[in-house]
């Protein structure tokens, strides 16, 4: 797995910093991995493969052909052996169990998230990866005094099965007769055992339910430990906390000023008669204050908390991250600045004041609002259920409905991103088939990034590019590492899932290609996935419909063949923010049942199919939810549909036209014309290679 370190490493004397989401643009130092100290590099495992030859990763300007080393491609494709390196966790588990005994707990829970419930986290917060060796973004580790279990979802079954060493038992979440990590923990607690956890890393609803399950199973309950035991095991090898600068996102891109956003939030507080709202989700804070950061790779957020009442707003952040300009901006918006670490002392003081007011009857009884994803520690600091109400964050709901400026930015940045992807796919095909270049997966990903850097308003990648050939494409969240990855095989499927951060929006696109002769099985699978993508793109539904209700539309054609995929069909996407954004999405998660889709939502449509050990297919577009006109309007409800914004053609070589209806062919033809209209004029006349590729791939069916 490739990691982009978003700050200088103290152990290395270098001024080079890898590129991430910040300004001014920095040179991305792919070579950083070669100079990182071994103790940091070994603290987190990676994907590896054995290749039979070295390959240079130097690139010249886009107009200069890549110069390969002279090797016979076929020999090396046959000889490379992909594997996923395991970390021997025996010593780490032994040290952890010693600390568990010292703290009088029998079971210890290690979540994936940080103190802000982030899906993607900073290197210093990758505790679960450190203790288990599993590097996927989702999963929970549970360690007893003699066992260890790792639970993850279907996206990571393949990866976890290869990365976990002999000390671990894999819990495949969602499969029949496989317990959840909560049930497994409760069962292990029988006989009066105590279960410990860092309360800053688990939400209050999960903690409450888990405590109940543990006691019901005969355990002693869930204990909030004052210090993180993994941090103690990690010790001095743990990466430092990030200290990246915060930047201001102008109204040119945000479309709404901070004062207006604060006023809207205060209206929500008034509706709920709440004393205030404590913000803990990093993207909520970045959006509310129109600020962006660089503390987490690919996610333009910064470590902070927020507190908003009817007459005050406070941002808890390391002031060293704030320039004089940012500090003045916050002051103009009547936002106070306090140290990041003061949040718990201040919330405890709020709870004490509320308790005193209640006892003296000085003020009406009110509660503070926190997100249902806020940490158990934050709820405890605020005084628990008596003074706290947990809700779906109103900031998150507002953020998910993009304004006109954000929607315009989404459309525009996807056109520019489409240019980069089209140039890349044309270049890659030429390199593999005409130039006979030997390229590995990382070199391909790096070249794509170079094309993206040419585009206006480019800031960085929105996630680590999934550049995968052949069997690697079946690993849903595969991430190659420089020097340790497979050679791109022109006679196998190539899956590229990638995205970028632009000042005016965030992109996420997946295309699956084949540069040779695909098998009938591969063409059938690809076409079934494509049909599902088209079906969802065309659907019209009444207002109030959820992503859960329409998920089956994308799967229906695969189901007819007895096929399926183990991931959601779509996720919300931020506006120059997190590429995975709640609360909306398409799939079977509970939250997708609760939250209806609404005009202004931006989300992905990405069905797929994966044949372990052979190939993987995924087709992903981003789409805007919009109101559509219908002949009738049953129930006087508005009807909604999708407007796709992704501008990249589909792989004609993988389409079995015999499986398409005329309506689907018409849709593909209209899509191709739309891409040509928006993209062709942005490709230079003398870029014959790209123009010919685009014209070929958009020929009508």
C-alpha positions, -999 to 999 in steps of 0.1 A, spaced: 0 0 0 14 34 -9 14 61 18 19 97 10 34 113 41 19 148 43 47 164 64 84 163 68 97 132 86 120 141 115 143 112 109 150 123 73 170 154 65 151 166 34 130 195 25 110 175 -1 74 170 9 50 147 -10 21 164 -28 -12 164 -11 -42 188 -8 -26 221 -1 -14 253 -18 10 262 -32 14 230 -52 42 209 -40 62 183 -60 50 148 -51 80 128 -39 74 92 -50 110 85 -40 103 93 -3 96 57 5 133 49 -3 145 73 24 120 67 51 135 50 82 130 13 83 112 15 116 85 37 102 81 18 70 79 -15 88 52 -3 112 26 -6 84 25 -35 60 22 -31 22 13 -50 -9 43 -66 -25 52 -86 -56 84 -101 -68 94 -87 -102 122 -100 -123 136 -66 -134 139 -30 -122 118 -4 -139 126 32 -139 98 56 -129 112 87 -146 88 106 -168 94 135 -191 69 160 -204 36 146 -218 48 152 -253 79 131 -249 74 93 -252 82 72 -222 115 54 -226 113 18 -213 141 -6 -203 144 -33 -231 128 -64 -217 106 -91 -229 72 -84 -216 58 -119 -218 85 -135 -197 82 -110 -169 44 -110 -168 46 -148 -164 72 -146 -137 59 -119 -114 42 -133 -83 18 -110 -65 15 -114 -28 6 -92 2 33 -89 28 24 -99 63 37 -83 94 45 -107 123 23 -94 150 34 -118 178 55 -93 197 30 -65 193 2 -87 206 23 -99 235 31 -63 245 -6 -53 242 -17 -82 263 8 -72 290 -7 -37 291 -43 -52 291 -34 -71 323 -19 -39 339 -52 -21 331 -73 -49 343 -91 -56 310 -96 -90 294 -105 -78 259 -94 -47 240 -111 -32 210 -91 -13 183 -113 6 159 -102 19 125 -113 54 130 -96 84 147 -112 107 173 -133 123 146 -148 91 131 -128 97 99 -128 69 74 -94 79 61 -70 87 88 -35 102 94 -5 79 97 -4 85 135 -39 71 139 -35 39 120 -36 18 151 -56 -11 138 -32 -14 109 -2 -14 133 -15 -41 156 -31 -64 130 -11 -59 98 -43 -53 78 -42 -20 60 -77 -17 45 -97 14 54 -126 -5 72 -123 -30 100 -122 -35 137 -96 -55 157 -105 -73 189 -78 -88 211 -83 -111 241 -57 -125 263 -54 -155 240 -71 -147 207 -73 -120 181 -100 -113 155 -103 -88 127 -137 -80 112 -140 -63 78 -165 -61 50 -166 -77 15 -144 -51 -1 -115 -64 19 -120 -102 24 -93 -109 -2 -68 -84 12 -73 -93 48 -70 -130 42 -35 -124 28 -23 -97 51 -33 -112 85 -7 -136 100 -13 -167 120 -23 -148 151 -55 -135 136 -90 -149 129 -108 -131 100 -145 -123 106 -161 -118 72 -188 -93 80 -221 -98 62 -217 -135 54 -242 -160 68 -233 -174 102 -204 -151 107 -207 -130 139 -202 -93 139 -172 -80 159 -197 -68 185 -212 -103 188 -178 -119 189 -167 -96 216 -198 -102 237 -194 -140 234 -157 -137 245 -167 -116 275 -188 -143 291 -178 -151 326 -174 -116 339 -147 -104 316 -140 -66 312 -138 -51 277 -116 -20 273 -115 7 246 -102 42 240 -134 62 244 -123 88 219 -123 62 191 -158 48 194 -191 65 191 -215 67 220 -243 47 203 -220 19 194 -205 20 230 -239 19 246 -252 -10 225 -219 -29 229 -220 -25 267 -255 -38 268 -246 -69 246 -215 -76 268 -236 -76 300 -263 -97 284 -237 -123 275 -223 -124 311 -195 -99 307 -186 -72 332 -192 -44 307 -174 -19 285 -146 2 302 -134 36 289 -96 35 294 -78 69 300 -49 61 276 -46 43 243 -28 9 247 -18 7 211 0 40 213 19 26 243 29 -4 223 38 17 192 59 40 214 85 62 197 79 46 163 45 61 160 44 89 134 40 124 147 7 143 147 3 164 115 8 201 117 -2 212 81 -14 248 75 -50 257 70 -62 275 39 -92 296 31 -117 285 4 -131 316 -12 -168 322 -19 -159 318 -56 -158 281 -49 -178 276 -17 -208 295 -30 -219 305 5 -202 326 32 -195 314 67 -218 339 83 -248 325 64 -239 289 72 -236 298 109 -270 316 107 -286 285 92 -271 262 119 -284 285 146 -319 282 131 -316 245 135 -305 250 171 -336 272 177 -359 245 162 -345 219 186 -343 244 215 -307 233 220 -280 251 239 -255 245 212 -239 221 188 -205 205 193 -189 197 159 -165 167 158 -165 156 121 -136 172 103 -154 177 69 -183 193 87 -160 218 103 -141 225 71 -173 231 52 -189 253 79 -160 277 82 -150 275 45 -115 263 54 -95 235 41 -65 216 55 -40 189 48 -38 168 79 -51 136 62 -38 124 29 -62 132 0 -89 147 24 -85 185 26 -94 186 63 -76 196 95 -78 184 131 -103 205 150 -135 207 169 -162 233 168 -188 247 192 -217 268 180 -243 284 203 -269 311 196 -244 339 204 -209 324 199 -188 302 177 -155 286 186 -130 267 165 -107 244 185 -75 241 164 -37 244 168 -33 281 161 1 275 145 -18 261 115 -36 295 111 -20 323 91 -27 359 102 -51 361 72 -71 331 85 -72 344 120 -85 378 108 -111 360 86 -123 341 116 -124 372 138 -145 390 111 -170 361 113 -170 363 151 -154 329 155 -131 325 185 -100 304 183 -90 280 211 -64 252 214 -74 219 199 -68 201 232 -92 224 252 -123 208 238 -128 183 266 -121 207 295 -145 232 279 -173 206 274 -168 194 310 -173 230 321 -204 233 300 -218 202 316 -210 216 351 -227 249 342 -258 231 329 -260 210 360 -257 241 382 -283 260 362 -307 230 364 -303 227 402 -309 265 407 -337 267 381 -320 297 365 -326 287 329 -349 263 311 -335 228 307 -317 225 273 -292 200 258 -262 202 237 -263 185 203 -236 162 191 -234 139 160 -243 103 164 -208 97 151 -192 118 179 -170 100 203 -181 84 236 -155 105 253 -171 137 240 -206 126 252 -192 117 286 -174 151 289 -207 169 282 -225 150 310 -240 121 292 -277 115 283 -289 141 308 -273 170 289 -267 156 254 -289 148 224 -273 127 196 -286 136 161 -276 132 125 -254 162 121 -274 192 105 -241 205 91 -237 172 73 -272 173 59 -266 209 46 -232 200 32 -247 171 12 -270 194 -7 -247 213 -30 -255 249 -39 -255 262 -75 -218 273 -73 -208 239 -60 -228 220 -87 -214 242 -114 -179 234 -101 -187 197 -101 -197 198 -137 -167 218 -147 -141 198 -128 -154 166 -142 -149 179 -178 -113 187 -170 -108 154 -152 -123 136 -182 -97 153 -204 -69 139 -181 -83 104 -181 -89 102 -218 -54 114 -225 -41 88 -200 -60 59 -215 -50 68 -251 -14 71 -239 -15 38 -220 -29 19 -249 -2 33 -272 26 25 -248 14 -11 -243 5 -20 -279 25 2 -301 56 12 -282 58 -22 -264 67 -5 -232 69 -24 -200 50 -5 -174 40 -14 -138 8 -4 -121 24 25 -102 41 40 -132 7 40 -149 -9 57 -119 19 83 -118 15 91 -154 -23 97 -149 -14 121 -121 8 140 -144 -20 144 -168 -43 156 -140 -17 182 -129 -20 198 -163 -56 207 -155 -68 241 -141 -76 243 -104 -59 209 -97 -49 205 -60 -42 168 -56 -56 134 -57 -88 125 -39 -75 90 -29 -47 68 -38 -52 56 -74 -63 20 -78 -43 9 -108 -47 -28 -111 -41 -54 -138 -55 -89 -142 -60 -107 -108 -52 -75 -89 -84 -59 -102 -103 -85 -82 -90 -69 -50 -116 -42 -46 -95 -16 -29 -61 -27 -42 -33 -1 -39 0 -8 -56 33 4 -41 63 18 -59 87 -10 -68 64 -36 -55 36 -41 -79 26 -60 -111 34 -52 -147 4 -40 -167 -6 -69 -189 -22 -57 -223 -38 -91 -225 -57 -88 -192 -83 -65 -178 -70 -32 -164 -91 -15 -137 -84 22 -129 -103 38 -100 -90 73 -94 -100 108 -85 -88 143 -80 -93 173 -57 -99 206 -76 -107 239 -60 -142 237 -75 -149 200 -68 -139 164 -62 -139 136 -87 -140 99 -85 -141 78 -117 -136 41 -124 -131 26 -159 -123 -10 -167 -104 -16 -200 -89 -44 -220 -62 -37 -246 -62 -72 -261 -88 -98 -268 -112 -103 -238 -128 -136 -230 -165 -141 -236 -168 -144 -198 -152 -110 -193 -173 -93 -219 -205 -107 -204 -196 -96 -169 -186 -61 -181 -218 -57 -201 -240 -68 -172 -222 -42 -150 -227 -16 -176 -264 -23 -179 -267 -18 -142 -250 15 -144 -272 26 -172 -304 15 -154 -295 35 -123 -286 65 -144 -320 65 -161 -342 58 -131 -369 83 -121 -382 82 -85 -405 102 -63 -391 126 -37 -385 107 -4 -369 77 -21 -338 64 -5 -306 50 -19 -315 17 -3 -347 15 -24 -329 18 -57 -298 -3 -50 -312 -34 -67 -316 -16 -100 -278 -17 -105 -276 -54 -95 -306 -68 -113 -287 -79 -145 -259 -96 -125 -285 -113 -103 -301 -129 -134 -268 -147 -139 -264 -155 -102 -237 -129 -98 -233 -99 -74 -207 -76 -57 -197 -71 -21 -198 -33 -18 -222 -5 -20 -235 9 -53 -228 45 -45 -215 70 -19 -219 107 -14 -190 130 -26 -179 163 -11 -172 195 -29 -134 199 -26 -138 177 5 -139 140 13 -145 117 -16 -167 96 6 -193 119 22 -224 111 42 -252 108 49 -265 97 15 -255 68 -6 -269 38 -26 -267 4 -9 -279 -16 20 -264 3 49 -289 13 76 -282 50 70 -292 47 34 -326 35 46 -330 66 68 -319 94 45 -338 101 13 -320 114 -18 -326 151 -25 -319 176 -53 -283 188 -51 -269 156 -38 -238 143 -56 -230 106 -54 -214 78 -72 -230 50 -93 -205 22 -93 -217 -14 -98 -190 -41 -103 -181 -77 -105 -150 -95 -92 -137 -130 -100 -110 -137 -74 -77 -146 -89 -88 -137 -124 -101 -102 -129 -123 -74 -116 -147 -50 -132 -161 -17 -119 -177 12 -138 -182 44 -118 -197 77 -126 -206 106 -104 -241 120 -107 -261 149 -94 -297 143 -81 -320 167 -98 -358 173 -102 -372 159 -135 -404 166 -153 -429 138 -156 -462 135 -175 -481 130 -142 -472 138 -106 -489 111 -84 -494 123 -48 -484 158 -58 -448 148 -52 -419 160 -73 -400 133 -91 -362 131 -92 -335 116 -114 -298 117 -120 -275 139 -142 -242 122 -147 -212 145 -148 -184 120 -155 -170 126 -190 -151 94 -199 -162 69 -225 -168 32 -218 -146 4 -231 -161 -7 -265 -137 -37 -265 -155 -52 -235 -191 -46 -245 -211 -75 -258 -236 -56 -280 -259 -86 -282 -267 -81 -245 -278 -45 -249 -313 -33 -257 -319 -6 -282 -327 18 -254 -293 11 -238 -275 16 -271 -293 49 -275 -282 59 -240 -246 50 -248 -247 69 -281 -261 100 -264 -235 97 -236 -207 95 -263 -220 126 -280 -221 145 -247 -185 135 -240 -173 146 -274 -191 179 -271 -175 187 -237 -141 172 -241 -129 171 -277 -125 209 -279 -101 208 -249 -77 184 -266 -51 201 -287 -54 197 -325 -19 183 -327 -26 156 -300 -36 132 -327 -32 101 -305 -58 113 -279 -82 126 -305 -82 94 -325 -87 73 -293 -116 94 -282 -133 94 -316 -129 57 -318 -143 50 -283 -173 72 -289 -184 58 -323 -222 51 -323 -235 16 -317 
